Amino acid sequence: MDALTFVPEWYFQETCPSCRDNAKVRLGRLSIDNYVFGTRRIVPPAGGIPLARCAACGLTYKLAIPTPPFLRRLTALEQSELWLPGYDFAAELAVVHAHCGGAAYDLLDVGAAGGEFLRAAAGEGRRSALDIVRFDRLTLSAGGEFIAGSIDDPELHWSGEPYDVVTAFDILEHVYSPSAAMENLRTLTRPGGIIIIETGDTDAASANPLQYWYYLAYFEHHIAWNAQAIAAIAHRFELDLVSIERKRHKLAAKEIFDPEALAKYHCFRLSPRIYRTLQRWGRFDGSTPSLPNATDHMRVVLRRRP
């Protein structure tokens, strides 16, 4: 085991983390030899990473996930390698502006990382961030606040002044308690305000069965949503479901032809074992390969009832 390989602390669960129902459909085990997180490789527990889909609400979840303290420590160590800038957020800003009508608005970005979206959304109103680690490159607007913690923490320490717009791009797949996350999202949003979510969509997954889906091969992704699971939890927290649309992941928003990525994906689907052997022989790192240009994410807009 090399210096960059970590043996983490694991948490095991058997009930749906969203609705707490015990009924589930078992989906096999994640097709990985190890996780890759920044520069680190993490060995799964004995027996691998089992997957299940909740029979009640439709959420897909892992039965073995890293403990929150371990993941926070690792995130702090790897922050320079995670969520690097390089995306303009034009599509996301268009959704914000469509709902705000050009007026000034207060914005909170959940999982803000280095503040890339906040800088893209510069304008009148507060620009604030919530994250488990304050990234060195994060800057806030005058009047903005940094809320330290995870969106599913049982108690967040913040100003108490809710926001017109709360964004959670590629966040809800990370949470341990979806109910706590949705309660906090509701509290942080003013009555009549909107919550914009982007996350993976299991109903549109580019790999079937799901144990081969690259999205679940991320160490920090504990759950995966579909429209049924989103609608169920929005209803429980009295949030109006304004819209759901399928989309590409934001880093794959511009369609390009990538023959190397396509070859890796089809080699993996033909034989994951052979692919892993070639990966070790060729010394190219990375997680499970994805299908280029797959439309396997969704954008959800929720509104807090007045």
N, C-alpha and C positions, 0 to 999 in steps of 0.2 A: 504494500500500500504506500503510495507516494505522499509527499508532504501536503499536496492539495486535495487529498481524499479525506473526507470527514465521515465519521460514523455518528449520526445524529441521535437525538432523543425523540422517540416516537410516541404518538398518541393513537389509540385504537378505538374505533367507534362502530356500533352495530345498528344504531337508529338514524333516521334521516336528520341531518343537522338543521333542516329548515322547519319541518312540521312535526318532528319527533315521532313519526310513525315507524313501527318496527317492520312492517310489511315491505318487502323489497324483491327485486329481480336481480339475481347475481349475474354479472357481466364478464366474469373471468378475471384474469390478472393483467396488469399493465405490462406491455411488451417492452421492458427496458432491462438492461444489465445494471445501470447506475444512472442517477440523476446528474445533470450538469447545471450548476448555478454560479454564474459569473466565471471565475477561474477554478471553482471547486467541483470535485466529483463526490457524490454522496451515495453510499451503498444502501440499497433498500433493506428492510428487515428480512429475516428468514421467512421464506414463504412468499416474498414479493409484495406487491401492492394490489389487493383485491378491489374491484369496482362493483358498485351496485346502483340500481335506479330505484328511487322510492316509488312504491306502487300507489301511493296516495296522491302526491303532488308532482311527480315526474322529475324531480331533481336527481342528477347523477352525482355520486360522491365516492370518494376513496375511503376505504375502511382503515387505512393506516396513513397518518399524516404527521409531519414534524410538529413538535410542541411549539407554542408561540414564543417562549423565551429563546429557544434555539434559533428559530427563524429570524428573530430580531437581531440577535448577535451576528448571524451570518450576513444579514442585509447590511448592517453597519460596516462590516469588513469589506463587502463587495460593492459598495455604493458607486465607486468609480467605473464599474463594469456594467451597471444595470441602467436600463431606460435612458440610453444616450440620445441626445438631441438629433434632429434631422427630419422632422415632420412639421408641416405648416398649420395643421389643424383647421384648414379652411372649411372642410365639411362640417366639423363640429361647431365652428363659429356661426355658420349659416343656420344651423338648427337653433342655437341660442338667440340669434337676432330675429329669427322668424317668430319666436315666442315672446320676445321682449319688445318688438315693434320699434326698434331704434332708440328706445329710451335708455337712460342711465340705469345700471343695475349693479347690485352687489353679488359677487360671485365667490363661491367656495369650491375649490378643486380638491377632491378626495384622492389621495395617492399622487400628490403633485410632483413628487421626485424633485428634479432640479428647477421646477417652475416654468417649463417650456410652454404649457398651455396658458398659464397666467400672463406670460409676456405676450403671447399671440393675441390674448383677449384684453390687452391694455386699453383703458378708457375710463370714463367717469364711474365712480362707485368703488366700493371696497374690493380688493382682490386678495383672497386669503387661501391658506393651504392647510390640509390635514394629512399627516403621514406618520408612520412609525419611527422614521428617522428624518432629521432635518438635514437635507443634502447641502453640501457646501455651496453649490451654485444657485440655491434658491434665493430669490428676492421677492419682497412683498410690496404692495402699493402703500401709500400713506393711509393709515387707518385700517390696513389689513392685519390679520392675526395669523400666527402659526399655532395650530392645534396639534399637540403631540399625542399620538396614539393611533389605534386602529379603528376603523369605522364600526367595528363590532365590539369595541370595549364597553363594559357595563356602565362606565361613567366617564364622560369626556369633560375636560376642563376648558371652557371657552367663554367668550364674551356674553353669551346669552342673547345676542342680537341676530335673529335669523336672516337668511339670505334669499334673494329673489331667484337665484339659479344655483343649484348644487350639481356638480358633475362628478361622475364616477366611471372613468374610462379604464377598462381592464382592471377592475377592482373586485367585483363581487365574486369572482372565481377564487379569490384569496381568503375569503372570510371563514372563520370557524363557526360563528353563530349568525346565520342569515337573519334571524328574527331581531337580534340586537342591532345588526347593521341597518335594517329597514326602519327600526324605531328611531335610530340616530339620524338617518337621512330625513325622516319625517320631521323630527324636532329641529334640525338645522335649517329647514326650509320654511319660509314664511307661508301663512295661509294664502293660497292662490299661486304660489311659486311653483317652479318646476324642478324636477330631478331628471337628469339625462344620464343614462346608463349605456355603456357598451361592454359586451361580454360575448363569449363563445355561445354557440347555439347547437346543442346536441342533435336537434332535428335536421340540421344542415351539415353535420360533420362530414369532412372529406374522407374519413376512414370509417369503415364499418366491417367488423365490430369495433366498438369504441376503445378497446385496449390498444389499438393501433393508431389512435388519433394523437397527433403531435401535441395538441393543446393540453391533454391530460398528462403528458410526459414532462411537464414543467414541475419542478420540486415545489414551487410556491402556489400551484394551482390545486386546491383541495376539492372543489366542486365544479360542476358545469350545469348551466341552466338551459331551459327551453321556454317556449312561450307559455306552456302550461304552468311551469313552476313560477315564472315571473307573475303571471296573472293571479295565481293563488296567493302569493305573499302580498301583492299589492292590495288585493281584496281584504286580507286580514288586517292590514294597517290603514284601511280607508283612504287609499290613494287611487285616484282615477287613472286608468290606463289610457293615455292619449294616443299613443302609436307604438307599433313595433315594426321595424323594417330590417330585412336581412342585408348584410353588407360584407365586404372584405375586412379583414383586420386592417387597422389604419396604416401599418407599415407595408401592407401589400395592396394599398388602395389604387395605385397606378399599375395597370396590367402590363406586364412585360413577358417576353418569352425567355425563360431561363432553362436552357437544355440540361445544365448540370444538376439543377434542383429537380427537374423532372426525372432525370435518370436515377438520382438517389431515391426519390419517392417510389418509383416503380421497382427498383431493386429491393427496397425494404418490403414492399407489399408482396413481392414474389417469395422472399425468404428473409424474415427478420434475422435469423441466425447467421446466414451468409453475409447480410449487410453489416452486422456487428463485427464479424470477422474481418471484413474488408476495412471497416472503420478503424479497427485496431492496427491492421497491417499498414494502412495508408496514413495513420496518425492524423486523421482529421476528426476533430472533436465535434460536439454538438449533440442535440437531443434527437428524438424521432423526427425524420424528415417530413415536411408538409407538402401537400399538393399545391403547386404554384397557382396563385390567383383564385384560390378557393373562396367561395362566398359562404363562410361558415361562422360568421359572427352576426350579432343583431344589435341594433340601436333602439333603446326603449326610452320613451318620454312618459314620465308620470307627473301628475299634478296633485299637490296637496289641496284638499278640499278647503274652501274658505270657512 
